[in-house]
Every structure is written in structure tokens, then in C-alpha cells.
């Protein structure tokens, strides 16, 4: 089975006067994240990881910040597009692992809720989503939120053997009908699209 790995990264500065949305979850905090969309740094990183895993470009390829249609857009729209690209390429998610780097707010108390929400948006089980949090100690990034995401995909095998079995059964049935017609010898019988003339067993030499 084919496996593929994708990595995504995103960062946004905090900005007063806008809601804080991380992982599709609204979080109580005095400031939100600046961005052309809702600034959801976590979903942006996961979206890029999914697109990268199937070599489909990045989030800017599909949703350029110069396009006014995406001003203030909910980031789950971007994620849904990435999931469509993954499905079209013939893959499904095995698991997702993420790291959030920010001084505030504290992520650990809401990590479980975040995991549930991200899993819901991805259509996977919560146990297949990792949410970790770190503080930017010594990096002078106290007013910035950073997200890293890694995804593992596996190819989806099509359930075609049953279809082949059905097709074989249909051919066998058709052959049975041909044999019956030949033995009866009463009329023309179409065998796999070819006309067979009736024959009489008395004609055999």
C-alpha cells in the first residue's frame, strides 16, 4: 500500500478587535489572529500538509490572499478543498500530528476539545489527531502564533474484485444459455454478440 507524508507550517500575529479561532474552535482571548481569512493558523498548517502530501500545491494556490472572496472566510472551507484533493488522488488520512507555538492563550486546558473539533473537520477519529503546545521561549515571538502539522496518508484500494466476480458470473450465465441453445438446436442463439446458426446432431459425420 502506498504511503505519503505531508508537512505544513503557518504563522500569524495577534491583533486586537478580531475573534480568536484555532482549529475551527472559537477561543476566549482579548486578541485574535491577523489574516486575510479568519487567521486559523492550525487549520492553515493542516491544509498545507494535506495539499503537500498529494503534490497539489499550497493554500495560496487555491485561495490567494489577493482574492477578496476569501476575506474573513472560515478556514474549514480551505480544509475541505484539501480533503477533496486527497480523495481525488486516491488517498485517505492515517493520522495528523500538530504543534502549536504561542505564549498565550494556554492550549493544554483545551487540547482535548481542539482534538475533537479537528478530528470532526477531518472526518477521522480523535485518536488519529495529535495536538501539542509549546511556548516560544527565547524566540521573541510572544505576540505570534505558529503552527506545525504533519499528516500521513495511505492509498485507498478500490473494491474491484467483487465487480470482476459479478462480471465473470454474467459471462458464465451467458455461456450456459449458449450451450442450452446449441443442445436444443431450435433457433439462433447469440453468443457473446456473435450469431450462431442452428445445427442438427444428425448432420454430424
N, C-alpha and C positions, 0 to 999 in steps of 0.2 A: 504494500500500500504506500502511495506517495505521501510524503510529509513536507510541509513548508512552514518557515518561520518568518514572522514579520516584526519589525520594531518601529515604534512611534515615539515622538517627543513633541512637547509643546510647552509654551510658557506665556503667561500674561501678567501684566502689572495690575495691582489693585487700584480701584478707582471709586471714589465716593459717589453716591447717588444712583447706583445701579445694584440690582439684586445679585447675590452670590449664588451661582449654580455650578455644582460639581457632580459629575457622574449622573446627570439628569435629576439631581436632588437639590431643592432649594434649601439653603442653609442660612440660619440667622447669623448675620455679621454686619457690622457697620458699613463695610465696603464690599463691592462686587469686583468682577474682573473685567478689565477693559478689553474690548474686542469688537470686530465688525458684527459678529453674531452675538450669542449670549455669553461668549467667553468661557465656555465649559472646557477647561484645559484638559480634564481627564478624558472626556469623550472625543476630543480632538486627537489626543495621542493614540487612543484605541482605534479611531477611524484610520489614521495614517498607518498604523501597524497592520490592519486588515488589508488596506489597499496595497501596501508594500509587499505583503506576503504573496499576493497573486499578480504582482508586477503591473498594477493598474494605475500607477501614478501616486499622487498625494491629494490631500483635501483641497489644496488650492487649484488642482487640475479641474475638479468638478465644481467647486464653489469659490471662485476668485473673489477676494475682498473688494475688488473694484466693481463688482456687480451689486447694485442696490437691492436686488431681490433678497439678498441674504442678510441685510441689515437687521440685527436683532433677532435673527432666526434661532429657533430651538435646535440645539446641536444633535438631537436624536434623529433629525432629518438627514444629517450628514452620515450618521452611523448606519441608518437604513440603506443608504446608497452603497456604502462599503459592503454591507452584508449581501446585497444583491450581486455585487461584483464577485464576491467569494462564491456564492451559489452558482453563478453563471460559469465560473471557472471550474466547477465540479468539486468544490471542497466544503468542508464543514469545520466548525471550531472544536478543538480538543480542550484547550484551556487558555485563559488570559491571565497574565500577571502584570501588576502595575505598581508604580511607586509615585507617591505624591510628596513633593518637597515644598514646604511652606512653614513659616513661623507661626502664623495664625490663619484660621482657627485650628484648634486641635482636631485631628482626624480620627484618632483612636476611638473616642467615645461613639462615633457614628460610622465606624468602619463596617460593622455588620449591616447596617441599613444601606450603606453605599453598595456593598457587595450584592445585596438583594436587588437593588434597583438596576445596577449594571447588568446583572445576570438576566433580569427580566427584559431589558432592552436588547440583549444579545440573543435571547432565546435559548439560554443554557442554564444549567443548574448552578446555584450559588457556590457549591463546592468546586466549580470549574473557573471561578474568578478569584484572583488574589488582589487584595487592596492593602498596601503598606504605606506608612507615613514616616517621613524623615524631616528634621529641621535643618535649615541651611546654615549650620554653624560655621562661622568664619568665612562665609562666601559673600557677605554683604548683599544678600537677597531677601531681606526681611519684608520687603514690600512687593514681592513677586511670588507667584505660584508656578511651580514647574511640575510636569507630569511625564513619566516614562511608562511605556507599555510594550509588552511582548506578547505575541499570540502564536499558538501552534495550531496548524490546520492539518487535516488529513483528507485524502481524496475520498469521494463518495462512489462506491461501486453501484452501478445500475443493476437492478434486479432483472436481468435479461434471460437467465437460464429458464425460468418458468415460461417465458414467452416463446423460447425456442421449443420447449416441450409441447406447448399448445400447437405450434406450427407443425411439429412432427406428427402430432396426433391427427391433425387435419389432413395431412398428406396420407397417413395410413388409412384413414377413413375413405379417402378418395380412391386409393388403390383397391380397397375392399370392394367398393362399388364397381370398379372396372372389372375385377375378377368375376363378380357376380354376373355382370353383363355378358362377359365372354362365355361363361358357362351356360347361361341361358340362351345366348345367341339369337335373341328375339328382335333386337333393334340396335341402332347405332349407339355407341357409348363414347362420351368424351373423356379421354384420359389425360389429365394434366394439360388440357387445352388442345389436344390432338384428336381428330376424328378417327375412330377405328371402324372398319366395315364389319358387319356380322359375318360369322363363318359357321359352317356346318361341320360337325365332327365326322360326318360321312365323307367329307372332302379330303380328310387326312390320308396320305399314302404311305 
